[in-house]
């Protein structure tokens, strides 16, 4: 993933975690949904986000559309897949 997009992911993640500072545990589901929505609106559709303390993954992603990082005790996997229109027969 290009550095500018990585920086966007890191900044958005930090802002989301800071906005949840009144809660003891941030919701991984809420964080994943918010990051997906941010990247879908900013960089086009078909972004996916997985957030948690422990998970395995095996994904196919578009070139330049993958980042994996950790913040505090959570890991974040953000990736884009290719959108193909369905052809009617």
C-alpha positions as CSV (number, residue, x, y, z in Angstrom):
1,X,0.0,0.0,0.0
2,X,1.3,3.5,-0.8
3,X,2.7,5.4,2.1
4,X,0.0,8.1,2.0
5,X,-2.7,5.5,2.3
6,X,-0.9,3.7,5.1
7,X,-0.6,7.1,6.9
8,X,-4.3,7.6,6.4
9,X,-5.0,4.2,8.0
10,X,-2.7,4.8,11.0
11,X,-4.2,8.3,11.6
12,X,-7.8,7.1,11.3
13,X,-7.1,4.2,13.6
14,X,-5.5,6.5,16.2
15,X,-8.4,8.9,16.0
16,X,-10.9,6.1,16.5
17,X,-9.0,4.7,19.5
18,X,-8.7,8.1,21.0
19,X,-12.5,8.8,20.5
20,X,-13.2,5.6,22.4
21,X,-10.9,6.4,25.3
22,X,-13.8,6.6,27.7
23,X,-14.5,2.9,27.2
24,X,-12.2,0.3,28.7
25,X,-12.2,-1.9,25.6
26,X,-12.7,-0.5,22.1
27,X,-15.0,-2.6,19.9
28,X,-13.0,-4.4,17.2
29,X,-16.2,-4.6,15.1
30,X,-16.8,-0.9,15.4
31,X,-13.2,-0.1,14.5
32,X,-13.3,-2.5,11.5
33,X,-16.6,-1.0,10.2
34,X,-15.3,2.6,10.6
35,X,-12.0,1.9,8.8
36,X,-13.8,0.1,6.0
37,X,-16.3,2.9,5.5
38,X,-13.5,5.5,5.5
39,X,-11.5,3.7,2.9
40,X,-14.6,2.8,0.8
41,X,-15.5,6.5,0.7
42,X,-12.0,7.8,0.1
43,X,-10.5,5.2,-2.2
44,X,-13.5,3.5,-3.8
45,X,-15.4,0.3,-2.9
46,X,-14.4,-3.2,-2.0
47,X,-12.3,-2.6,1.1
48,X,-12.3,-5.1,3.9
49,X,-11.0,-4.8,7.5
50,X,-10.3,-7.3,10.2
51,X,-9.5,-6.1,13.7
52,X,-8.7,-8.3,16.7
53,X,-6.1,-9.5,19.2
54,X,-5.5,-12.9,17.4
55,X,-6.6,-14.0,14.0
56,X,-5.3,-15.9,11.0
57,X,-5.9,-14.8,7.5
58,X,-5.4,-15.8,3.9
59,X,-6.7,-13.2,1.5
60,X,-6.4,-12.2,-2.1
61,X,-6.0,-8.5,-2.5
62,X,-5.6,-5.9,-5.3
63,X,-2.0,-4.7,-6.0
64,X,-1.1,-1.9,-3.6
65,X,-4.2,-2.5,-1.5
66,X,-2.9,-4.3,1.6
67,X,-1.7,-3.2,5.0
68,X,-1.3,-5.1,8.3
69,X,-0.3,-3.2,11.5
70,X,-0.8,-3.3,15.3
71,X,-1.8,-0.4,17.6
72,X,-1.8,-1.0,21.3
73,X,-3.0,-4.6,21.7
74,X,-5.0,-4.8,18.5
75,X,-4.0,-6.0,15.1
76,X,-5.5,-4.5,11.9
77,X,-5.7,-6.0,8.5
78,X,-7.0,-3.7,5.8
79,X,-7.2,-4.8,2.2
80,X,-8.9,-4.1,-1.1
81,X,-10.4,-6.6,-3.5
82,X,-11.1,-6.1,-7.2
83,X,-14.7,-5.3,-8.1
84,X,-16.0,-7.0,-11.2
85,X,-19.4,-6.3,-12.7
86,X,-21.7,-9.3,-13.0
87,X,-22.4,-10.2,-16.6
88,X,-25.9,-11.3,-17.5
89,X,-26.1,-14.3,-19.7
